[in-house]
Amino acid sequence: MHLYLAGDHPQLTTERINDDACLVLYKTLEANRYVRSIDLRYNVITDKGAAILGTLLEVNKFIEEINIMCNDFGGPGAVALAQALHVNKGLKELHMQKFNMRDFGACRFAENLVHNYTLTYLNLNCNRITRDGTKELAKVLKLNTGLKVLDLGYNRLEDDGAIYLAEALGTYNTTLECLNIVYNNIGPKGLCAIADALSLNSALTSLYIWGNHFDDAVCQAFTTHLHSERLKSGDTDIQSYVVDGKVYLCLAGPGMRPHYYYAPIFGDDVPEWQIRGQHIQRADHKVPVINRENEI
C-alpha cells in the first residue's frame, strides 16, 4: 500500500504535514504491516518531525520506501534518519533531497550504511556535499553493501570527490548499478577518472554526468564507452556528435527517473498512476471575424 501525503499536489490536499502530523503518523503506522511506501515530499516537517520519522523507521520493519525530500529540517533531522538505518532492515529506498545536510550529514549516513545491507536506493541530491562527505560515502561503496542506486546530483563533489568514487568503483565495488553526479563542478580530471573506472567495473550500467566540465579528453573517453555500448543511450544523459572532426558531448534524454519527481497531468506522456488534470472548457460563444478589406 502506498501512502501519498505530498504537499505539492493541489488535487489531493490543501494542507501540509507538520511535526504534529508526524506524531499522528507514527502512532498510526507503528504496528502497521500493510503500508510499504510513504511520500511526504514538499511538506513543512522540521527536525522534530524528522526525529519522529526516524523512530518510526526503527520500529516498523515493513516500510520499504520513504520520500521526505524538500521539507524544512536540516542536519539534526538528517542525522536522526541516518541513525535509523543502523537498526532498520526493511527500508529499500530513501529520498533525502535538498536538506542542506552538508558533509556532516553525509558522514552520518556513511557511518550507518556500513551496517545496512537492505537499502538499495539513496538520494542525497542537492545537499551541499563536498569531497569530504563523498570520501566517506566511497568507503561504503568499497564494502559492497546492498546499495544499487546512489544519487549525488547538484552537490559540490568536484574532482577530488569524483576520484574517491572512481577508486571505489574501479577497484572494490561490484553492486552499484546507477550513479548520478550531475552538476557537481567536476573537472576533466575527475570525469576521466570515472571513465577509467567504467573500464574496470562491469556492474555500473547507468551514469549521469551532465552539467560538469568537459574537455577533449572527457569527450573522447565517454564517446568510446558510448560507441562500444558500455553506456547505452537509455542509461545515460549524454550523447556524442562530431563537428569538423572533433568530438563533443551533448545532453540527451530527461535524466534519471524523470516521472518520479515530476509527471505531467496532460498529454500522452501521463503515467498510469498519475491523476489526470481537467481541461478548462473554452467559451461557447464565437468571436466574429471582420474582413476589413471589403470596407475599402
Beta strands, then each sheet from edge to edge (+ up, - down):
strand 1: 2-4
strand 2: 37-39
strand 3: 65-67
strand 4: 93-95
strand 5: 121-123
strand 6: 149-151
strand 7: 178-180
strand 8: 206-208
strand 9: 238-243
strand 10: 246-251
sheet 1: 1+ 2+ 3+ 4+ 5+ 6+ 7+ 8+
sheet 2: 9+ 10-
end
